[in-house]
Every structure is written in structure tokens, then in C-alpha cells.
Amino acid sequence: MNFNAKTRKAIYAAVAGIVPLLVIGGLITDDQSQAIMTSVAAFLTFAATMLAGANVQDDSVEIEDFTEIETPDLPGQN
């Protein structure tokens, strides 16, 4: 699953809409709803961190330095 910003917003919206209904219906308590919301936020933060880590360029790759350009010795230019 791709946890981009749009997906995370959709999950937050779904949970924020469903959890209060579960409290009103008496299926979960207010304390349980807070724990659910906190857990979902923590999971999505972790998923976003893992996604970012997978997409960050590795700094250990060396890039060739082209600041000093050597002019080639051409025949007849002595």
C-alpha cells in the first residue's frame, strides 16, 4: 500500500468518522477510542517514515569530480 499524503488523509478521515460512531453505539469506550486514534496516528507516522527512508538517495555513492578539466594533447600543438 502506498502511504502518500492523500492515502494517509483518507485513513485519518475514515477512522475519525468511524470511531465516534462506535463510541455512540456503545461498542467501545471513550478511552478505547483515544487509544485507537493514537495507534492509527502512530502507525501512519511509522509507515510514512519507512516510505521516506526507502525513497531517500544513499549518500555513500561517490560522484566524480569534474571541477578540473584536463585538455588533451592533440597532435601538432607542441
TAURJO-V960312 format. One record per pair of residues at least 4 apart in sequence whose C-alpha atoms are under 8 Angstrom apart, sorted by the first residue. I is the first residue (numbers start at 0). J is the second residue. D is the distance in Angstrom with one decimal. If there is no record, write none. Layout:
I/J/D ; I/J/D
//
This chain:
1/6/7.2 ; 2/6/5.5 ; 2/7/5.9 ; 2/43/7.6 ; 2/46/6.7 ; 2/47/6.2 ; 2/50/7.3 ; 3/7/6.3 ; 3/47/7.3 ; 4/8/6.1 ; 5/9/6.3 ; 6/10/6.3 ; 7/11/6.2 ; 7/43/6.8 ; 8/12/6.1 ; 9/13/6.1 ; 10/14/6.1 ; 11/15/5.9 ; 11/39/7.8 ; 11/40/7.7 ; 12/16/6.1 ; 13/17/6.0 ; 14/18/5.7 ; 14/36/7.2 ; 15/19/6.9 ; 15/36/7.6 ; 16/20/7.0 ; 17/21/6.4 ; 18/22/6.4 ; 18/32/6.1 ; 18/35/7.9 ; 18/36/8.0 ; 19/23/6.2 ; 19/32/7.4 ; 20/24/6.0 ; 21/25/6.2 ; 21/26/5.3 ; 21/27/5.8 ; 22/26/6.0 ; 22/27/5.1 ; 22/28/5.7 ; 22/29/6.3 ; 22/32/7.1 ; 27/31/6.0 ; 27/32/6.7 ; 28/32/6.3 ; 29/33/6.4 ; 30/34/6.4 ; 31/35/6.2 ; 32/36/6.2 ; 33/37/6.1 ; 34/38/6.0 ; 35/39/6.1 ; 36/40/6.2 ; 37/41/6.1 ; 38/42/6.1 ; 39/43/6.1 ; 40/44/6.1 ; 41/45/6.2 ; 42/46/6.1 ; 43/47/6.0 ; 44/48/6.2 ; 45/49/6.2 ; 46/50/6.1 ; 47/51/6.1 ; 48/52/6.1 ; 49/53/6.2 ; 50/54/6.4 ; 51/55/6.2 ; 72/76/7.4
//
